[in-house]
Amino acid sequence: AARAAALLAAREWRGVRRDVPLLALHYVPAVAVGLTLGLVFDDLDARNGTAAGIQDRLGLGFVICAAIGLSALSAPPRFRRAARLLARERDSYGAVPAFFASAVVGDVLPLRLLPPALTAGLAMAFSRAATTWSHGILFVLAAAQLHYAFAATGRFIGSVAPSDSVANAAASLLFLFNLLLCGFFVAPDDLSPAWRFLARLLPASAGYEALVIHEFADQTELYLTSKVGSTKYRSSPLTGEAVLRCFGFDVHRWFGDHIRLVLFSLAADCAACIGMVVFAHERR
C-alpha cells in the first residue's frame, strides 16, 4: 500500500509540475489579486481617523474570502479526475487511501497552500491592516486555512458528483452560501437561530471572523465619521474590540476560529475519502 501510494503521488506530482497552465491559473491571479488589494487598501492606518479605517478593513477581509474561494473552485474537477482514475485502476494499485493520498499531494501541496498565502501576504504587507507581525502572520494563516477548507469541500463534492458540470454547480452554490453567511452582509447576531446555526457549519464564518479579528486586534484609535449637510461629525476613539463587538464578532474567538477551520477541513477530507470508497467504481 505504501509503495502504491508513493508511485501514485510521484505520478501526480509530475503531472502538476508539467501542467504550466494550471500552475499559472493559480499563481498569477494570486499575485495579481494580492498586489491589487495591497495597492487599493494601501496604508490603512492612515485612514483610522475616518470611518474608512473600519469599512476598508471589513472590506479587505471579505475580498480575501471571495478571492481565495474562487481559486478553490478548481478542486472539484481535479478530484473527480482522481476518482475516475481510481475507478479504472483500482485493481492495479489497490486501496482508496493510496489514491486519496496521491490526489492530496498533487492538489494540496502545489495549489492550496502557497497561492492563498501569497494573496493574503501581499495584501497585508501593503495595507498594513494588522498592528503587529504576529497578527499579520495569523491573518495569512487564516486565509490559507480558509482556502484549504473551501478546497476540501470541493474535493468532497468532486468525489460524489456524477459529472464535472454538477460538481462545479454544487461547489459554486455552496461558495455563494458561504459568502452570504460569512458575517459581512449580515452580522452574526442579527441572524435567526436556524441561520446562525447553518452559518456556524460553514467555513467562511470562521475564516472571515478570524481575518477581521487579526485586522482589528490591538487597534486603539478608530473613529466613526458622518457628514450631515456641511457639518462633519466624528465619534470618540474606539478600540478594535469595540468595533468588532458592534458587528457581532468577538476578538477573543480567534483561536477557536482557527480550530474550527482545521476541524472542518479534516471532516471534509474524511468525507471525500468515504465518497471515493462508495462512488468511485467503474460502470459496466
C-alpha positions in Angstrom: 0.0 0.0 0.0 2.8 2.4 0.9 4.6 1.7 -2.4 1.4 2.1 -4.4 0.8 5.5 -2.7 4.4 6.6 -3.4 4.1 5.7 -7.1 0.7 7.4 -7.5 2.0 10.5 -5.6 5.0 10.7 -7.8 2.8 10.5 -10.9 0.5 13.2 -9.6 3.4 15.5 -8.7 5.0 15.1 -12.2 1.6 15.8 -13.8 1.2 19.0 -11.8 4.8 20.2 -12.5 4.3 19.7 -16.2 0.9 21.4 -16.3 2.1 25.0 -16.7 -1.4 26.5 -17.5 -2.8 25.0 -14.2 0.1 26.5 -12.2 -0.3 29.8 -13.9 -4.0 29.8 -13.3 -3.4 29.7 -9.6 -0.2 31.6 -9.0 -0.6 34.5 -11.5 -4.0 35.6 -10.2 -2.9 35.0 -6.6 0.0 37.5 -7.0 -2.1 39.9 -9.1 -5.0 40.0 -6.6 -2.7 40.3 -3.7 -0.9 43.3 -5.3 -4.1 44.9 -6.3 -5.6 44.6 -2.9 -2.4 45.9 -1.3 -2.5 49.0 -3.6 -6.2 49.7 -3.2 -6.1 49.3 0.6 -2.6 50.9 0.9 -1.7 52.1 4.4 -5.0 51.5 6.3 -3.5 53.1 9.4 -3.6 56.5 7.6 -7.4 56.1 7.3 -8.1 55.4 11.0 -9.2 59.0 11.6 -12.3 58.4 9.5 -14.9 55.6 9.0 -12.8 54.3 6.1 -10.4 52.8 8.6 -13.2 50.5 9.8 -15.0 50.0 6.4 -11.9 49.2 4.5 -10.7 46.6 7.0 -14.0 44.8 6.8 -14.0 45.0 3.0 -10.4 43.7 2.7 -11.3 40.6 4.8 -14.4 40.0 2.6 -12.5 40.4 -0.7 -9.8 38.0 0.5 -12.5 35.4 1.3 -14.0 35.8 -2.1 -10.7 35.7 -4.0 -9.4 32.5 -2.3 -12.8 30.9 -2.5 -13.0 31.4 -6.3 -9.5 29.9 -6.6 -10.6 26.8 -4.7 -13.3 26.1 -7.3 -10.7 24.2 -9.3 -10.7 21.5 -6.7 -13.9 19.6 -7.6 -13.0 18.7 -11.2 -9.4 17.8 -10.2 -10.7 15.4 -7.6 -13.3 13.9 -10.0 -10.3 13.1 -12.2 -8.7 11.3 -9.3 -12.0 9.4 -8.6 -12.1 8.3 -12.3 -8.5 7.1 -12.1 -9.4 5.1 -9.0 -12.4 3.5 -10.8 -10.1 2.4 -13.7 -7.0 1.4 -11.8 -8.4 0.1 -8.5 -7.3 -3.4 -9.3 -3.7 -2.2 -10.2 -2.9 0.0 -7.3 -5.3 -1.3 -4.6 -6.8 0.6 -1.7 -8.6 4.0 -1.8 -6.2 5.7 0.7 -3.3 5.4 -1.8 -5.3 7.3 -4.5 -6.6 9.8 -1.9 -3.0 10.5 -0.7 -1.8 11.0 -4.2 -4.6 13.3 -5.0 -3.8 15.4 -1.9 -0.1 15.5 -2.9 -1.0 16.7 -6.4 -3.6 19.2 -5.3 -2.8 20.5 -1.8 0.9 20.9 -1.8 1.3 22.9 -5.0 -2.1 24.6 -5.3 -3.7 25.0 -1.8 -1.0 26.4 0.4 1.2 28.9 -1.3 -1.3 30.8 -3.6 -3.6 31.9 -0.8 -0.6 32.8 1.4 0.7 34.9 -1.5 -2.6 36.8 -1.9 -3.1 37.4 1.8 0.6 38.1 2.5 0.9 40.7 -0.3 -2.3 42.4 0.7 -1.2 42.6 4.4 2.3 43.8 3.5 1.0 46.8 1.6 -2.1 47.6 3.6 -0.5 47.2 7.0 -4.0 46.4 8.3 -2.7 44.5 11.4 -0.9 46.3 14.2 1.7 43.6 14.9 3.7 41.0 12.9 2.0 38.2 14.9 -1.5 39.2 13.8 -0.3 39.7 10.3 1.1 36.2 10.1 -2.1 34.8 11.7 -4.1 36.7 9.1 -2.1 34.9 6.3 -2.6 31.6 8.2 -6.4 32.2 8.4 -6.5 32.8 4.7 -4.6 29.6 3.9 -6.8 27.6 6.2 -9.9 29.0 4.7 -8.7 28.2 1.2 -7.9 24.7 2.3 -11.4 24.3 3.8 -13.0 25.5 0.6 -10.9 23.1 -1.4 -11.6 20.2 1.0 -15.3 20.9 0.4 -14.7 20.8 -3.3 -12.8 17.5 -3.0 -15.8 16.0 -1.3 -18.2 17.4 -3.9 -15.9 16.0 -6.6 -15.9 12.6 -5.0 -19.7 12.2 -5.1 -20.7 14.3 -8.1 -21.7 12.3 -11.3 -20.1 14.9 -13.7 -17.9 17.9 -13.8 -20.8 20.3 -14.5 -22.7 19.1 -11.5 -19.6 19.3 -9.3 -18.9 22.9 -10.5 -22.5 24.0 -10.0 -22.7 22.5 -6.5 -19.4 24.0 -5.4 -20.4 27.4 -6.8 -23.7 27.3 -5.0 -22.1 26.3 -1.7 -19.5 29.1 -2.2 -22.3 31.6 -2.6 -23.9 30.5 0.7 -20.5 30.8 2.4 -20.2 34.4 1.2 -23.7 35.3 2.2 -23.4 34.0 5.7 -19.8 34.8 6.5 -20.8 37.9 8.5 -20.0 40.7 6.0 -23.5 41.2 4.7 -25.4 40.4 7.9 -24.0 40.5 11.4 -24.0 37.0 13.0 -26.1 38.4 15.9 -28.8 39.5 13.5 -29.3 36.1 12.0 -32.2 33.9 13.2 -31.1 30.9 15.4 -31.5 28.5 12.4 -29.5 30.6 10.0 -26.9 31.3 12.7 -26.5 27.5 13.3 -26.1 27.0 9.5 -23.5 29.8 9.3 -21.5 28.1 12.1 -21.3 25.0 10.0 -19.8 26.8 7.0 -16.0 27.6 6.9 -16.4 31.2 5.7 -18.0 32.3 9.0 -14.9 31.1 10.9 -12.5 32.3 8.3 -13.9 35.8 7.9 -14.2 36.3 11.6 -10.5 35.2 12.0 -9.4 37.6 9.3 -11.2 40.7 10.7 -10.1 39.9 14.3 -6.4 39.9 13.2 -7.0 43.2 11.4 -8.8 44.9 14.3 -6.9 43.4 17.3 -5.0 45.9 19.4 -6.3 48.9 17.4 -6.9 51.7 19.8 -7.9 54.8 17.7 -10.6 54.0 15.2 -13.4 56.5 14.5 -16.9 56.6 13.1 -17.4 59.7 11.0 -20.5 61.2 9.3 -21.5 64.3 7.4 -24.9 66.0 7.7 -25.2 68.9 5.4 -21.9 70.8 5.7 -21.2 69.6 9.2 -18.9 66.7 9.9 -19.2 64.6 13.0 -16.7 62.2 14.5 -17.1 59.8 17.3 -14.7 59.5 20.3 -11.9 57.0 19.8 -13.0 53.3 19.5 -10.9 50.2 20.1 -10.9 47.4 17.5 -12.5 45.1 20.0 -15.4 47.5 20.5 -15.9 47.9 16.7 -15.9 44.1 16.2 -18.4 43.7 19.0 -20.8 46.1 17.2 -20.7 43.8 14.2 -21.2 40.6 16.2 -17.6 39.4 16.3 -15.6 38.6 19.4 -11.9 39.3 19.4 -11.3 36.5 21.9 -12.7 33.9 19.5 -9.7 33.9 17.1 -8.2 30.7 18.3 -11.5 28.9 18.2 -12.0 30.1 14.6 -8.6 28.6 13.6 -9.5 25.3 15.3 -13.0 25.3 13.5 -11.2 25.7 10.2 -8.9 22.7 10.9 -11.8 20.5 12.1 -14.0 21.4 9.1 -11.1 20.6 6.7 -10.5 17.3 8.4 -14.2 16.4 8.3 -14.5 17.4 4.6 -11.4 15.3 3.6 -12.7 12.3 5.5 -16.0 12.7 3.7 -14.1 12.9 0.4 -12.2 9.7 1.2 -15.5 7.9 2.0 -17.0 9.3 -1.2 -14.2 7.7 -3.2 -14.9 4.4 -1.5 -18.6 4.5 -2.2 -18.8 6.1 -5.6 -15.5 5.5 -7.4 -16.5 2.4 -9.2 -16.2 1.7 -12.9 -19.6 1.5 -14.6 -20.1 -1.5 -16.8 
